[in-house]
Every structure is written in C-alpha cells, then in structure tokens.
C-alpha cells in the first residue's frame, strides 16, 4: 500500500524511489537494454536536474536577413567543401553573447562560494546519433570565423555519426547548444549540461507576422530556449542574454566578419 511507498524512502533526505511495478501482470512486454550512451548520460542528466535550480527563458530571434545571406553564401561555401548551416551562425552569435555576458560562460567552483570565469569559449553542440545524443565540443570558437565553425561542425558531426568521437572531443565545453529545428518543435526546456551554467535550445523557425510600427510584415522567427542555473544567472541576465543573441543574429555583417 501507500505505507510501503513511504517506507522505501531512504533516510537522510535521499530521493524517494518511484514504485516498482511488475508490468508483465498487465500484458505482454519485451526488455531492451539501454544504449551505452544512455547509461552514461542518464545519471549525469539526473544529477544536473536534481542539483541545479533550472529556469528556462524563451525568446524569438528574427533571422530573415541571416537566412537570405546564408542562402547566397551557401553555394560558394559548398564549392570550398563547407556546409554553411544555420547552426554555424547560431554558434557564432553565441560566442558574441558569451563574451558580452561572461557569467554565462562560467562555472560554480566546487566550494560553491566562487565563480570560475573561463578565458576560453568551447562550444558543445548536441548531435543526434543512432546510439543517442552526444555532445562534441568546438574548441576556441571565439577564435574562429563562421566558416571555420561550420567546418568543425561537419567534421565532429561525422565522427559522432560514425561513433568515432574520442574523449578529448567531448570535454571542456563552456556552453552547449541543442538545435532541434531540423526536426521541428516550437520550444523546449533543455537540461543544463553541468558543470556549465546554461544551455541554448533552438527550435524550428517559422514565418510570422511582425509589427513594424505601421503594418505586419512577414519575418522568419527562430525560437530560442535558454535553460540556466539560477544560482549563477538571474532572470534579468537570462533575458538580456537572449535579447543580445537575437540582436547578434540580426547583424549578419558582424557574424560574417573575419577573425583578426
């Protein structure tokens, strides 16, 4: 009965267990083992969920001009062997936002009393594979132009698909982007990839009527979902971050600037 459920709670404030159920009593079942990736990532996601007070800030970015320019540059980039995807531009805009808000690129120190500010920007991106989700890392994204970021994206995605990522490809990220726009969705609440303090979820862009002061104009709007660790980032900073990110995505010339 209910008493058993309470009895199963461990002493000392551990997590209560969910009830154990014999599913075969209710019909036919089949067992399938978790993938290696699920076995590794599951406990880490749960630890992040339990330890970090999560909040998600949703926002919309106007990428009309960005997509127009990207489509013009896509062909010439392909001739150079580079797939210039929207994600490459989003990563580039994230670099600008992280430089503007260094706390979002930081981590909480082990003692819980200091913030560790990192002088580098390594961007993790969630890659969908047959085995599940992996997060390869683009190192020193702040020192790369959008073409170099696009090349890294393609190379790491291929390694992920082929199951050939090494440990060094998966370590050291300061911020993560999970882009599901290629599949769909309007918004979601990603779980922070601890010890990072924030993660950006990107959903599918859609044409929407936007008021320009005189009339509604069709603009391509990209939904952004920023989940953050509320111990480090407050709501005002989170919405300033997504607002800045939207402005960065609208300033295509700046995104295309070469790195000196």
C-alpha positions as CSV (number, residue, x, y, z in Angstrom):
1,X,0.0,0.0,0.0
2,X,0.9,3.7,0.3
3,X,2.8,2.9,3.5
4,X,5.3,0.8,1.5
5,X,6.0,3.7,-0.8
6,X,6.8,5.9,2.2
7,X,8.9,3.2,3.8
8,X,11.0,2.9,0.7
9,X,12.2,6.5,1.0
10,X,15.8,6.4,2.2
11,X,16.7,8.1,5.5
12,X,18.7,11.3,5.5
13,X,16.8,13.2,2.7
14,X,17.8,10.9,-0.2
15,X,15.5,10.8,-3.2
16,X,12.2,8.9,-2.8
17,X,12.0,5.9,-5.1
18,X,9.3,5.6,-7.7
19,X,7.1,2.5,-7.2
20,X,8.4,-0.9,-8.6
21,X,5.8,-2.4,-10.9
22,X,5.6,-5.9,-12.5
23,X,4.5,-4.7,-15.9
24,X,4.0,-8.3,-17.2
25,X,0.9,-8.6,-15.0
26,X,-0.8,-6.2,-17.4
27,X,0.1,-7.6,-20.7
28,X,3.0,-8.7,-23.0
29,X,6.3,-6.9,-22.6
30,X,9.8,-7.0,-24.0
31,X,13.1,-6.0,-22.5
32,X,15.7,-4.0,-24.4
33,X,19.0,-2.8,-22.7
34,X,19.8,0.9,-22.6
35,X,22.5,2.0,-25.1
36,X,26.0,2.8,-23.7
37,X,25.3,6.5,-24.2
38,X,22.0,6.3,-22.3
39,X,23.7,4.5,-19.4
40,X,26.4,7.3,-19.2
41,X,24.2,10.3,-19.8
42,X,21.1,9.3,-17.8
43,X,22.7,9.6,-14.3
44,X,24.5,12.9,-15.4
45,X,21.3,14.4,-16.6
46,X,19.5,13.4,-13.4
47,X,22.3,14.8,-11.2
48,X,22.1,18.1,-13.1
49,X,18.3,18.2,-12.8
50,X,18.4,17.5,-9.1
51,X,21.3,19.8,-8.2
52,X,20.7,22.8,-10.4
53,X,17.7,25.0,-9.9
54,X,16.6,25.2,-13.6
55,X,14.7,28.1,-15.2
56,X,14.1,28.4,-19.0
57,X,13.8,31.7,-20.8
58,X,12.0,31.6,-24.2
59,X,12.6,34.2,-26.9
60,X,12.3,34.8,-30.6
61,X,15.1,35.9,-32.9
62,X,14.5,37.5,-36.4
63,X,16.7,35.5,-38.8
64,X,15.1,36.8,-42.1
65,X,18.2,38.7,-43.3
66,X,20.5,35.9,-41.9
67,X,18.8,33.2,-43.9
68,X,18.8,35.3,-47.1
69,X,22.5,35.9,-46.8
70,X,23.3,32.3,-45.8
71,X,21.4,31.1,-48.9
72,X,23.5,33.4,-51.1
73,X,26.8,32.2,-49.5
74,X,25.8,28.5,-49.3
75,X,26.8,27.7,-52.9
76,X,30.2,29.3,-52.8
77,X,30.9,27.8,-49.4
78,X,29.9,24.3,-50.8
79,X,32.4,24.8,-53.6
80,X,35.1,25.2,-50.9
81,X,33.8,21.9,-49.2
82,X,32.0,23.7,-46.4
83,X,28.3,23.2,-45.4
84,X,27.2,26.6,-44.2
85,X,24.3,25.6,-41.9
86,X,22.1,27.9,-39.7
87,X,23.7,26.3,-36.6
88,X,27.2,27.7,-37.6
89,X,25.7,31.2,-37.4
90,X,23.9,30.5,-34.2
91,X,27.2,29.2,-32.6
92,X,28.9,32.4,-33.9
93,X,26.2,34.6,-32.3
94,X,26.6,32.6,-29.0
95,X,30.3,33.5,-28.9
96,X,29.4,37.2,-29.1
97,X,26.7,36.8,-26.4
98,X,29.1,34.8,-24.1
99,X,31.7,37.5,-24.4
100,X,29.1,40.1,-23.5
101,X,27.9,38.0,-20.5
102,X,30.9,36.1,-19.2
103,X,28.9,34.7,-16.3
104,X,27.0,32.5,-18.7
105,X,30.4,31.1,-19.8
106,X,31.4,30.5,-16.1
107,X,31.0,27.6,-13.7
108,X,30.4,27.4,-10.0
109,X,33.5,26.4,-8.1
110,X,33.5,23.1,-6.1
111,X,33.2,25.1,-2.8
112,X,30.0,26.8,-4.0
113,X,31.4,30.2,-3.0
114,X,33.3,31.2,-6.1
115,X,32.6,31.6,-9.8
116,X,35.2,30.2,-12.2
117,X,35.4,32.6,-15.2
118,X,37.0,30.9,-18.2
119,X,39.1,32.9,-20.7
120,X,38.2,30.5,-23.5
121,X,34.9,29.6,-25.3
122,X,34.5,25.9,-26.1
123,X,31.0,25.3,-27.5
124,X,29.3,21.9,-27.1
125,X,26.5,21.0,-29.6
126,X,24.1,18.1,-29.2
127,X,24.5,15.7,-32.1
128,X,21.8,13.1,-32.8
129,X,23.2,9.6,-33.5
130,X,21.7,6.1,-33.7
131,X,23.0,5.4,-30.2
132,X,21.5,8.6,-28.7
133,X,22.6,12.1,-28.1
134,X,26.3,13.0,-27.8
135,X,27.8,16.5,-27.3
136,X,31.0,17.1,-29.3
137,X,32.9,20.3,-28.5
138,X,34.2,23.0,-30.8
139,X,37.3,24.3,-29.1
140,X,38.2,28.0,-29.1
141,X,35.1,29.0,-31.0
142,X,35.9,32.6,-30.1
143,X,39.0,32.4,-32.4
144,X,37.1,31.0,-35.4
145,X,35.1,32.6,-38.1
146,X,31.7,31.3,-39.2
147,X,33.3,29.1,-42.0
148,X,35.8,27.5,-39.6
149,X,33.0,26.8,-37.1
150,X,30.9,25.3,-40.0
151,X,33.9,23.1,-40.9
152,X,34.3,21.9,-37.3
153,X,30.6,21.2,-37.0
154,X,30.7,19.0,-40.1
155,X,33.8,17.1,-39.0
156,X,32.6,16.5,-35.4
157,X,29.1,15.5,-36.6
158,X,30.6,12.9,-39.0
159,X,32.8,11.5,-36.2
160,X,29.7,11.4,-33.9
161,X,27.6,9.6,-36.5
162,X,30.4,7.0,-37.1
163,X,30.8,6.5,-33.3
164,X,34.5,7.7,-33.6
165,X,34.5,10.6,-31.1
166,X,37.4,10.4,-28.6
167,X,37.3,11.6,-25.0
168,X,39.0,14.9,-25.9
169,X,36.2,15.7,-28.4
170,X,33.7,15.6,-25.6
171,X,35.4,17.5,-22.9
172,X,35.9,21.1,-21.8
173,X,32.7,22.7,-23.1
174,X,31.8,26.1,-21.5
175,X,28.3,26.3,-23.0
176,X,26.0,23.9,-25.0
177,X,23.6,24.4,-27.9
178,X,20.9,21.8,-28.6
179,X,19.4,22.5,-32.0
180,X,16.2,20.5,-32.8
181,X,15.0,22.9,-35.5
182,X,15.8,20.4,-38.3
183,X,13.2,18.1,-36.7
184,X,10.6,20.6,-35.5
185,X,9.2,21.9,-32.3
186,X,8.2,25.4,-31.1
187,X,10.1,25.5,-27.7
188,X,11.5,23.1,-25.1
189,X,13.3,23.2,-21.8
190,X,16.8,21.6,-22.2
191,X,18.7,20.4,-19.1
192,X,21.9,22.3,-18.3
193,X,25.0,20.2,-19.1
194,X,26.6,20.7,-15.6
195,X,29.1,22.0,-14.6
196,X,28.1,24.5,-17.3
197,X,25.5,27.1,-16.1
198,X,23.4,27.4,-19.3
199,X,22.3,25.6,-22.4
200,X,20.6,27.1,-25.5
201,X,17.7,25.1,-27.1
202,X,16.9,26.0,-30.7
203,X,13.6,25.0,-32.3
204,X,12.2,25.3,-35.8
205,X,12.0,28.8,-37.4
206,X,8.7,29.9,-38.9
207,X,7.3,32.8,-40.9
208,X,5.4,35.1,-38.5
209,X,3.6,38.5,-38.8
210,X,5.8,41.1,-37.0
211,X,4.5,44.6,-36.3
212,X,7.0,47.2,-37.7
213,X,5.1,50.2,-36.3
214,X,2.8,50.6,-39.3
215,X,1.9,47.2,-40.5
216,X,2.5,43.5,-40.1
217,X,5.4,42.2,-42.1
218,X,6.4,38.5,-42.7
219,X,9.6,37.7,-40.8
220,X,11.4,34.4,-40.3
221,X,11.5,33.9,-36.5
222,X,13.7,31.5,-34.7
223,X,12.6,30.2,-31.2
224,X,15.3,30.2,-28.6
225,X,15.0,28.4,-25.2
226,X,17.8,29.3,-22.7
227,X,17.9,27.0,-19.6
228,X,20.1,28.3,-16.9
229,X,21.4,27.6,-13.3
230,X,19.5,30.1,-11.2
231,X,22.3,30.0,-8.6
232,X,24.6,31.8,-11.1
233,X,22.3,33.6,-13.5
234,X,19.2,35.5,-12.6
235,X,16.1,36.1,-14.8
236,X,17.2,39.6,-15.8
237,X,20.6,38.4,-17.1
238,X,19.0,35.5,-18.9
239,X,16.6,37.6,-20.9
240,X,19.3,40.2,-21.6
241,X,21.4,37.3,-22.9
242,X,18.6,36.0,-25.3
243,X,17.8,39.6,-26.4
244,X,21.5,40.2,-27.2
245,X,21.6,36.9,-29.0
246,X,18.6,38.0,-31.1
247,X,20.4,41.2,-32.0
248,X,23.6,39.3,-32.8
249,X,21.7,37.0,-35.2
250,X,20.1,40.1,-36.9
251,X,23.6,41.7,-37.5
252,X,24.7,39.4,-40.4
253,X,27.7,41.6,-41.4
254,X,29.2,41.2,-37.9
255,X,28.6,37.5,-37.9
256,X,30.5,37.2,-41.2
257,X,33.5,39.3,-40.0
258,X,36.8,37.6,-40.3
259,X,38.7,36.9,-37.1
260,X,41.8,39.1,-36.9
